[in-house]
Amino acid sequence: MIVEGRGVKKGNKKNFFYLIPLFLFLILIYFFYDSLQRDNNNLIQKNSSVFTGKAFPKIEYQDVELDGTIYSGFGNIDFQKNEISLVNIWASWCTPCRAEHEYLMELSDLSIPIYGINYRDKYENADSFLKELGNPYSGIGFDLDGVSAVTLGIFGVPETIIVGREGNIVKKYLGPITPIQAEEIKSMWMGI
């Protein structure tokens, strides 16, 4: 009888040890869920505020013809034509870029100048992306090797930089443009 009692206790201990990974997994899921529920805007603002007020690096992109469509290039001189200009770093393979595209089209419809930098993409894929979703860009630069992105301090795609007439960075958005950010950009444009 005593031996059986010990056997039952050992069985319970084994079951308990099998449940430890389950408990650890549930705790891990809780922490992931909690981190997703937090407002990360402060983190993004801290990361992007480093660039505010600094000069936008010198860039110059030439016109490119793709499948009968001419995509105008752009450079720093183009920023002087407007109080603010947007520079959007994007790629056809980037899912968040596709999600933010409708907001870029909306901003473009308000005549807000948007310049795009196509990051490490194939010409034909970028061309197909713009033909499918529309072209919100006043000018496009093709950063095939990613050197421009490094020069601009890009963390990943998409990113959007607001540049003032004098060529200084007014604000930088990490990640896709959201409806809230689109409204903020509209307010900046209308407030000019």
N, C-alpha and C positions, 0 to 999 in steps of 0.2 A: 503494500500500500504506500509506504513512504517513497519507494522508488517511482511509482506511478505519479505521485504528487510532484516529485522533482522533474519528471519527464514533461508534465504539463507546464510547469514553470519555465523550463528550458524552451519549450515550444512557443510560449508567450514572448520570451526574450527574442527568439528568432523572428517572430512576426513584428516585434517592435523595431528590430534592426532593419527589416525590409521597409518599414514605414518612414524611416529617417530620410531617405532620398525624396520621397513624396512630400514630406514637410518642407524640406529645403527648396524643392521645386516650387511649391506654393508660395513660400516667402519670396523667392526670386520673381515670380509673376507679380506679386503685390508691389514690389519695388519698381518693376518696369511700368506697371499700370500707374502707380503714383507719379513717376517721373513724366509720363505722357500727359497726365492731367494738370500738371503745373504750368503756369504761365511763363514761358521761356523768353518773352519779349525783353526782359531786362538783360538777359545773357546776350541776345542779339544786339541790343543797343550798346552794350559795353564793347562788344567786338567791333561794331561798325563805327563807334564814335572816335576811334583812333584815327580814322581817315578824314574826318570832318575838318574842313578848313585847309587841307593840304592841296597842293596843285595836282591836277589830273596829269598823269605822265604823258609825255609827247608821243602821239601815235599818228600814223598816216596810212590809210588803206586806199588802194587803187580800185577803180571800177572793175567788175568781173562780169563776163557774159557767160551765162549757163543756159544751154538749150533754148537759145533765142531770147532769153530774158537778160536785160542788163541790170545788174545790181550796182548802184552807185556806192563808191567808197566814201570815206569821211576822214576828217582829221580834227585836231584841236581848234583850228580856225572856225569850224562849223559851230562850235559852242558859243562863239561871240555874236551869232545872229539872233539869239534868244536869251531871255532872262534866265531860264532854266532849260536844260536838255537832259534826257535820260539816256544812259548807256546800259543796255541789257546784254548780259553774257548768257548765251543759250546754245543748245545743241539739239539736233533732230532726235537723237537717241535718249534724250533726257525726259522722263515722264513728267516731272514737275514743270518743265518748260512748256509742255503741251497744256498742262492745267492752267498756267498763268496767262497763256496766249490770248484768251478772250479779254482779259483785263488790259493787256497791251493794245489790242485792237480798239477797245473802248477809249483809251487814252489818246491813241492816234487819231480817232474820229474827232477829238476835241482840238486837233492841230497841235498837240504837244509833240515836239520833236523827239523821236526815239531813234537812237543809233544802236545797231546790234553788232555784237561780236560773236560770230559763230565759232564755238570752241571745239577743237579737235574732231572735226566732222568731215565727211566726204561732201564735195560740192553737190553731187547729184541728190544726196539725202537731204541736204539743206534746202535745195531747190524744190524738191517734192513736198517737204514740210510746209514751206511758205505758199506753194501753190494750193495745197490742201486747206490750210487754216487761214490764209491771208497774210499779207505783208504789212506789218505796222511800222516798218523801219524807214526812216528818211535816208539812211545810208547803212551799209553793212560792211564789216571787215571780216575776213575769213582767217582765223587764227589756227591754221592747220597743224602747227607744231606745238601750240600751247605757250609760246614765248610771251605773247601779249598778256595772257592771263597771269603769268608769273610777275611781269612788270607791274600789273595792276593790283597785285596782292589778292588775287581771287582764291577763295577757299574751295569753291565748287560751283556747279551750275544748278539752277540759275542764280544770278546775282544782278542787282540793278543799282546803278550809281546815278545820283542826281548831281549834275555839274552846273554851276552858275556861269553867267556870261564871262566873268573874269577868268574862268578856267579852274576854279577851286571846287573841291568836292563839298557839296552841301549836305548830302546824306547818302548812306549806303544801306541797301536792303540785302540781307543774306537769305537765300531761298526764294521760293516763288512769290510773286506779287499776290497779295490777298485782297479781297474786297475792301477791307479797312485801309490797307496801304494805297490802293487805287484811289480811294476817296481823299486820303491825305495828299496825294500827288495832285489831284484835281483842285483841291483847296489852295495848294501852293501856286498852281497855274492861274487860277481865277483871282487870287489875291495880288497878283502882279499888277 
